[in-house]
């Protein structure tokens, strides 16, 4: 059964539908494009522009069209035919919701499902056109909108007339829940098109997709340049392509709007005549363009150039241009046309890259790190000047050189040849992993010296995981390596010092009794022969005392007892004494303004004596020794082991046999000697003494020409210390003198010495009993005129702690400290620890007398 009135109205509406009528249709459920959240196409092209683009093919078909974003959101939705409008409205109502978003996702909006789920969604997945039947009996043709290889959406139209077959109409009626009569009447409203019209519409649809793609692409470029190239002007024009046309007969030129924008001219005005186009380019670019134009007109061969243009505002830019000939039907060239693109941004980027490359090369050329790029076959592809310098080759010699080249002489930490498998490049090739902080030496072929390096390397892999190249970087750590060796030498001496100090301590305690008793016996003896024998025994023991002094130099407690004084004439006297009786003469070069030093005269005398004797032995046939001194100031980090500051440099040069090169690095090692006689402690003792003074000792030598020892001692600007000198007057005193030592022989010897001076000696074996006695006597108001305590007592209270406690009761009791070995600076600076003075074991009666005369005020002196 038919309802004629509505159908007649629908038919009339269909006939009246035009491109303008597309925009007059307003569905009762509202504008679905308002739900668009992606908005890539909608915002890039604009609703009105999309309407205009779609109108190009809709004028042919008068059906339906849709533009989808990538996520399925509508950018445009048009229904021109009554058939499409009515079915869309019916299927929307079947969703039974006023919420358009809910309707779109319900699966019941059949026209939406046809356009999106059945066609456009598949197009986005395949990135290819799809042509399928829709739920309403028509067909839908959709093509992808591609931008930079990415499908950003689709554009589609419906085509074909509603079906006439009653069975098919019955199926549609059932699908849309409407009567067969109603659907039959609606089917008569459709307009049929021939195949040529449909194919033309499809081509226009593809053109529309391409146009949308270009617009979106253009918008993306504009946005990119707005964000990352803010300093560039006219970024919108940079993203556009312009075209032009030249009529050779009239010389008239036509430009598109984009070309106007590139040159900076007003599009409302005619472009400049061709005769003035030379002003649009730099002279060099215009010459190249004129030549290309003439060649293309003559031969028909297209040209492509990159030209530097001059905008209307006088600013320069760059454009890519292509030109081809225009021919008439007879094949004659009548004009030229072409395209142009603003590439100013790219050119500037290239210039920036070029500057960056120059900056990078400058950085490589001037950095203090050696860098080498090896190819996968280990040959050198690139190296910087520092790498060539450290490896002892020129950059040309480095180029192409293999890591396995036998000319390389790589060394391990022990100066042994490095195995090939341990070469940095080979390690990276084998492991395919980064390698860090390999320490190695390189024997440079030209200078034949060794440079020590810390090397890092890592592979550069391609996507397949294959090694493309190996990058190696390394730094010179030669000075650091020297410092490490110096530290090892010091640590070796410290270890020896622990042993030597212990031996010297025990030996000095034992020898102290022998030394003291013989000294007392010599003082008391009136027999000349006995006195002579005892004096010789004392001299022998003095030599033993000198040996223990050398051992103590290695001990941590063997620090120098320093006084600020002049080095000369003390060094002069020491050298002349060491060379006396030999055929070796000495000369001295000493400035009058030589700085003073804070030094232990005994220890520095030992150093000078040792070096002078070595010089004498090196010139068995006679010769001369030159001693020179001068003031120097070391700048920051100018010396590998010494701090910056003022120093006195003493150089002792001989002209003897010299020291072989293989021996030179070890001459300061303990127990190392090349002599048939000797214990190998001489120069190691010198090294330790100078180090404990905060200085340094170095040697230069050339076999057959002699050796020069350089000693650097920290200078002092303070006033010279008072020199005790010697006192021939025997000390006299009276009263109680408290002695504390853990060795019985030392207690008895010192007691005898003190009693010979007139004192009553009271002896205690440790600090606790000494404290107990002293406190008792002080509280009983029985005066103690002096105390002499051993610094260290194994397992008990030593002199430092004992005196501190006694001085809390009576701070005025004079105290002296003695030791054969000390682990702290008390012996060097007794005044800082409540002692009057210090004396080293073993000591003579006269040395004790001298100290007491100086520091102890006796009752007779008051």
Order of alpha helices (4+ residues) and beta strands (2+ residues): alpha-alpha-alpha-alpha-beta-beta-alpha-alpha-alpha-alpha-beta-beta-beta-alpha-alpha-alpha-alpha-beta-beta-alpha-alpha-beta-beta-beta-alpha-beta-beta-alpha-alpha-beta-alpha-beta-beta-beta-alpha-alpha-beta-alpha-beta-beta-alpha-beta-beta-alpha-alpha-beta-beta-beta-alpha-beta-alpha-beta-alpha-beta-beta-alpha
